[in-house]
Amino acid sequence: MKLLSEDLLSEYGFLENKEKTTSSIKVFTKNNLDIILKDDNTFYYSNMGFDYPLRDTAALRKLYKEVRSEELKPA
């Protein structure tokens, strides 16, 4: 398990979404799944107003499988 980083997200095919990115957050998107990087260098998945923290690749892969019903593989 690796801790999440911008490089790791890009390795899995997530791209920065410039339309949703603001001065306080960066948004990375893949297949309509948004991962948010906040100023405090923590990654989150936001759903219905709640932010769920993501720490490592295992959490990201589990979330992706639950939301998209397919395995997350490096691009």
matplotlib code that plots the C-alpha trace (Angstrom):
import matplotlib.pyplot as plt

x = [0.0, 1.2, 0.0, -1.9, -0.2, -0.8, 1.7, 0.0, -3.4, -2.1, -0.6, -4.1, -5.5, -6.9, -6.6, -6.8, -10.2, -9.4, -13.1, -13.7, -10.3, -10.2, -7.6, -8.2, -8.8, -7.6, -10.0, -8.8, -11.4, -11.6, -14.9, -17.0, -15.3, -13.8, -11.0, -10.3, -6.9, -7.3, -4.8, -3.7, -2.4, -5.2, -7.3, -11.0, -14.0, -17.0, -20.5, -23.8, -22.0, -19.8, -16.0, -14.5, -10.8, -8.6, -5.2, -3.7, -4.1, -6.1, -8.8, -8.8, -9.2, -12.0, -13.9, -13.5, -14.8, -17.8, -18.7, -17.8, -18.3, -14.9, -11.3, -9.0, -5.9, -2.8, -3.3]
y = [0.0, 3.4, 6.7, 8.8, 11.5, 13.5, 11.3, 8.1, 9.4, 10.3, 6.8, 5.4, 7.7, 10.5, 13.9, 17.3, 18.8, 22.5, 23.4, 22.2, 23.1, 26.2, 28.0, 25.8, 22.4, 20.4, 18.0, 14.9, 13.0, 9.6, 8.2, 10.8, 9.9, 13.0, 12.8, 16.1, 17.3, 19.9, 22.5, 20.3, 17.6, 15.1, 13.4, 13.0, 11.5, 13.8, 12.4, 14.1, 16.8, 14.4, 14.2, 10.7, 10.7, 8.5, 7.6, 4.9, 3.0, 0.2, 2.8, 4.3, 0.9, -0.2, 3.1, 2.9, -0.7, 0.3, 3.3, 2.2, -1.7, -2.3, -2.8, 0.3, -0.5, 1.6, 3.3]
z = [0.0, -1.0, 0.4, -2.1, -4.0, -7.2, -9.1, -7.9, -9.0, -12.4, -12.6, -12.2, -14.9, -12.8, -14.4, -12.8, -13.4, -14.0, -14.0, -10.5, -9.1, -6.9, -4.9, -1.9, -3.5, -6.5, -8.1, -9.9, -12.1, -13.7, -15.1, -13.2, -9.9, -8.2, -5.7, -3.9, -2.6, 0.1, 1.3, 4.2, 1.7, 2.4, -0.2, 0.0, -1.8, -1.4, -1.7, -0.6, 1.3, 3.3, 2.8, 3.2, 3.7, 1.5, 2.8, 0.5, -2.7, -0.9, 0.1, -3.4, -5.1, -2.7, -3.2, -7.0, -7.0, -4.9, -7.0, -10.5, -10.1, -11.7, -10.6, -10.6, -12.5, -13.4, -16.8]

ax = plt.figure().add_subplot(projection="3d")
ax.plot(x, y, z, "-o")
ax.set_aspect("equal")
plt.show()
